[in-house]
Amino acid sequence: MDREAAVIHAEMSQTRRNLDRKLSELEVRARTAPREYVDRHFLLDRTIGTVLTLIGMRMAWRGYRRRV
């Protein structure tokens, strides 16, 4: 009986260590993922934002000119 309990306890400890390791890896990944995304896509995001802003300004200017 003690032997079975020791085996179960060892398996539980191993499982806990594995889960703790995986959780630590996920926490590190969660901290670095947004920064990596920004570093990779900064120029693309700015370009798309600029183009959309210019299109919106053009549409607004045309609407303003039609009313005047």
N, C-alpha and C positions, 0 to 999 in steps of 0.2 A: 504494500500500500504506500509506504513512504517513497519507494522507488518511482511509482507512477506519479505521485505528487511532485517529485523532483523533476521528472521529465516534463510534466505539464508546466511547472513553474519556469523551467529553462526555455520552453517554447514561447511562453508568454513574454518572458524577458527579451528574447530575440525579436519577437514581433514588435514589442514596444520600441526597441532600439531602431528597427527598420522604419517604423512609422515616424519616430522623432527625426531620423535622418532625412526622410522624404519631406517632412514638414519644413525642416530647415532649408532644404533645397528650394522648395516652393516659395518660402518667404524671401530668399535672396533673389529668386527669379522675379517675384512680384515687385521688388524694389527697383530692379534694373530694367525691367521690360518697358515701362513708360519712357524712361530716358533714352533707351536705344531707339524706340519708335520715333521720338522727336528728332534725335540726331540723324536718323535715316531719311525722314520725310519732311524736314523743316522747309527746304527750298520748294518742294512740290506743294505743300500746304500754302505757303506764302504766294506762290504763283497762281494757284487756283483761286485764292481769296482776292488777289488783285484783279484777275480777269473778271470774276463775278461782280466785284465792286464797280469796275469800269462799265460792264454791261448794264448794271442797275442805274448808274449815273446817266448813261446814254438814254435809257428808257425814260427816266425821269425828265431829262432835258427835252426829249421829244414831246412828252406829255405836257410839259410847261409851255413849249412853243405853240402847241395846238390851241391852248386855252387863250393865249395872248393875241 
